[in-house]
């Protein structure tokens, strides 16, 4: 029977670390890519995961599960920790950024400032939970899934709030679907 990679890593064998990365790299990458917002975050997460595998190799117990399960469990835990950090960071940031934006700076065209102020007033008229979903999505760049994690709302509710809120804002701003499409082109 061959000695486990985790035992070899725990003993300090550099070659074993490379073997673990080669053997489980694509698995860890796939998990990280699915649970992070962009490839850069996934790369950071993968690095954290393999560093943790290296540090935790001495705790590997073949009776508790395979090396694959060990690596996957570490990956899952690190990614959940990262998601919580992102969620906590977003929750601690003010979602009242529209009040803080300087719409009438010398560098800003007056027309853009007027439109931005108008959009801010329309956004303020939405229900608070709908406004929060739109702010997290548009101002903080969170995905629907991230918004659901941050707010505790079901994913379907987040999607509905986002869609209906944007439709309501367009209507209140007098933007027709045709004009919206032209602006996207």
N, C-alpha and C positions, 0 to 999 in steps of 0.2 A: 504494500500500500504506500502510495506517495504521501509525503508530508504536505499538509495544507498550506496554501499560500499565506493565510493569516498567521500561522505559526512561524513561517519563514520571515514575514514582515516584522512580527514581534521580536524576532531574534536580530533584526537589523539588516536583513539581506536586501540590498538595493534592487537586485534583479527581480525579486518577488513583487516589489512595488510596481515595477514596469509591467510585470505579467498581469497583475490585478487591473491596472489601467487598460491594458490591451484586451483582457478578457471581459471586463465589465464596463468599459468606457462607453460603448454605444448604448447599453441599457441605461446607465446613469444619465447620459446625455438626453435620451428620449424622455425619461421621467422629468428631468429638469426643464427641458424645452416645453413640455406640456404644462408645467406648473409655474412658469415665469412669463413675464410680459414680453421679453425680447431676447434675442440671441446673446447679447452682452450679459444680461442678468443670468442666463443659463450657464454661460462660461464661468462666471464668478461662482455660481452655485456648485458646478461640477468640481471646481478647484477646492471649495470648502468641503465638499463631500469626501473627496479622496484624501484630503488632509485628515479629516476625521476618521476615515477608515484606517489610515496609517497610525494615528494616535490610539485607536481603539482595538487594534488587531489582537492585543494581549487578552481581550475579553471574549474573543471568539470561542464558542463552545460547540463542537460538532454535534453533540447530543441535542442541542437546542434547535438546530437547523443547519442548512447548507450555507456555504460561503455566499452564494447568490442571495439567499434570504438575509444574511447578515448585512451585505452591502446595500441591498434594497431597503432594509429597515433604516439604516443610517441615512440613506438618501431621502427617504420619506420624512424622517424627523428633521433633517436640516432644512428641507424645502418648506415644511410647515412652519418652522422657526422664521424663515425668511418671509413667508407670507404674513405672518403675524407682525413682524417688524414693519413691513410696508403698510399694513392696515393701521397699526398704531401711529406711524408717522403721519399718515393721511388724516387720521382722526384728530391729531393734535394740531394740525395746520388749520388755520381759520378758513372757513368756506365763505367768508365775507370779503373775499379778495376784490370783488367788484367795487366795493366802497373805497378800497385803497388804491385802485388804479387811477393814475393821473391821466385823464382823458384830454386835458387841454394843455399839454406840454408844448413848448415851441416846436418840437420835432414832429408833432402829430398834426395831421391835417384836420382842420375844423370839422369837415364833413364826417370823417371817421369817428371823431370824438362824439358828435351828435348821434350817430348811429349806435355807437357803443353805449352811450348813456340811455338811449331809447331801449336797446336790448336789455340792459341791466334793469330798467324799470319794469319791463315786461316779465323778465325772469323773477323779479321780486313779487309779482302778482300770482305766481304759481303756488300750489300747496307746498308747505315746507318739505315734505318728504320727496316730492317730485323735483323741487328746486335742488335739493341736496344731491339726488341722483344725477341730474344734468350737470351740476357744478363738478362733481367728482369725475364724470366722464369727459366733459369738455375742457374744464380748467386744469384738472389734475391728470388727465390722460389715462384714467383707469379703464380697464375692460369691464364688461358687464359682470363677469365672474368676480373680479376684484371688488367692484362696488357691492355686490351681494355679500362678500366676506366682511367688508368694512361696516356696512349698515345692518347686517343681520337679516336683510330682506331676502325672500326667495328669488332665485335667478329670473324666473318668469315675470315676477312683479317688477324687478329692476328694468327688464326689457320693455315692459308695458309702460312704466313711468317715463322712461326715456323717450319712447316713440310718441306717446300721447302728449308729453310735455313739449317736445319739439314741434309737433303738429300745432298745438295750441299757441306756441310762441310765433310760429310762422303766420298763423291766422291773425293774431293780435298785431303783428308787425305789418300785415298786409302783403306778405310774400306768398305768391301763388306757387303751386307746384312747378309750373312752367318756368317762372323766374328763378326758383331754387335750382332747377336743373341747368338753366343757362349759366348761373353763377358757379356751378360745379364744373362746367366744361372748361 
